[in-house]
Amino acid sequence: MRTSIIAGSLLVGLTFVAPLQAQQVAAAVVVRSGPVAGHVVVGREYSTYRRPVTYRPAPARVIVVERVYARHPGLAHRWERQGYHRVVLFYRDGRYYDRAIRGPGVREAVVYERGGRYFQQCDGRDRNDRN
């Protein structure tokens, strides 16, 4: 009996001497009415419930493309010499998207990008939202 009292007092003394951050638990419980039942599990166990992993790709961004009318639209090397990068966008219903989208009538369009702005070179015949 003495041994269990001494061991218990030492154990209680150790817990009050230096409580570590992981040992501190705070809770607030409000009971308004009725019978209440509860269950607390202390230990290293964790819930067996795992949230299902879902992958949702980011939606395609709409890109604003400025049209530049030129007399000689076939001279693409002029754009590249001036620091423009050739970029492939996807065109549908008068809008340009940065990644492929589903649906009928989706076409690839080659445009030029520099400084976050996009340009498409076309001549006077391309005024009706065609690629």
C-alpha positions in Angstrom: 0.0 0.0 0.0 2.8 2.4 0.9 4.5 1.7 -2.4 1.5 2.6 -4.4 0.9 5.8 -2.4 4.6 6.9 -2.9 4.5 6.0 -6.6 1.2 7.8 -7.1 2.5 10.9 -5.3 5.7 11.0 -7.4 3.7 10.6 -10.6 1.4 13.4 -9.7 4.3 15.6 -8.7 6.0 15.0 -12.0 2.9 16.0 -14.0 2.6 19.4 -12.1 6.2 20.3 -12.2 6.7 21.1 -15.9 3.7 20.6 -18.1 4.7 20.5 -21.7 2.8 22.2 -24.5 1.6 18.8 -25.9 0.2 17.9 -22.5 -2.1 20.9 -22.1 -5.7 20.5 -23.2 -8.3 23.2 -23.1 -12.0 22.7 -23.7 -15.3 24.6 -23.2 -18.5 22.6 -22.7 -22.0 24.2 -22.6 -24.9 22.1 -21.5 -28.3 23.7 -21.9 -30.7 20.9 -20.8 -31.3 17.2 -21.0 -29.1 14.2 -20.2 -25.7 14.3 -21.6 -23.3 11.5 -22.4 -19.7 11.9 -23.6 -16.6 9.9 -24.4 -13.0 11.2 -24.3 -10.1 9.2 -25.7 -6.6 10.2 -24.7 -3.8 8.6 -26.5 -2.0 8.4 -29.8 -5.0 7.0 -31.7 -6.4 9.0 -34.6 -9.6 8.8 -36.5 -9.9 6.1 -39.1 -12.0 8.4 -41.3 -10.1 9.9 -44.2 -11.5 12.5 -46.4 -11.7 11.4 -50.0 -9.1 13.0 -52.2 -10.7 15.0 -55.0 -8.8 16.7 -57.8 -10.4 19.7 -59.2 -8.4 21.4 -62.0 -8.5 25.1 -62.0 -10.8 26.5 -64.6 -9.4 27.8 -67.8 -8.7 31.6 -67.7 -10.1 33.9 -70.3 -7.2 35.7 -72.0 -7.6 39.1 -73.7 -5.9 39.1 -77.1 -5.3 42.4 -78.9 -5.4 42.3 -82.7 -2.6 43.9 -84.6 -3.4 44.6 -88.3 -0.3 44.2 -90.5 0.3 44.4 -94.3 2.5 41.3 -94.2 1.0 38.9 -91.7 3.2 36.0 -92.7 6.4 37.5 -91.1 6.4 35.8 -87.7 10.1 36.1 -87.2 9.7 39.9 -86.8 7.7 39.3 -83.6 10.3 36.8 -82.2 13.2 39.2 -82.9 11.4 41.9 -80.8 11.1 39.7 -77.8 7.6 38.2 -78.2 7.0 34.6 -77.4 4.8 32.3 -79.4 2.0 30.9 -77.3 -0.8 28.5 -78.2 -4.2 29.5 -76.8 -7.6 27.8 -77.3 -10.4 29.8 -79.1 -14.1 29.2 -78.7 -17.1 31.5 -79.1 -15.0 34.7 -79.4 -12.9 34.0 -76.4 -9.3 32.8 -75.9 -8.5 30.3 -73.1 -5.1 29.5 -71.6 -5.7 25.7 -71.5 -7.8 23.2 -73.5 -11.5 23.3 -72.8 -14.2 20.8 -73.8 -16.9 21.4 -76.3 -17.6 21.7 -80.0 -15.8 24.3 -82.0 -12.6 24.6 -80.0 -9.6 25.6 -82.1 -6.0 26.3 -81.4 -4.8 29.9 -82.1 -1.2 31.0 -82.2 -0.6 34.4 -80.6 2.4 36.3 -79.3 3.0 37.3 -75.7 5.3 39.8 -74.1 5.0 41.4 -70.7 1.7 39.6 -69.9 -0.1 41.0 -72.9 -1.2 38.9 -75.9 -1.3 39.9 -79.5 -2.6 38.3 -82.6 -1.3 39.4 -86.0 -4.0 39.5 -88.7 -4.8 41.4 -91.8 -7.9 43.4 -92.7 -9.8 40.3 -93.8 -9.9 38.8 -90.3 -12.3 41.2 -88.7 -15.1 38.7 -88.0 -13.7 36.7 -85.0 -12.2 34.0 -87.2 -8.8 32.3 -86.8 
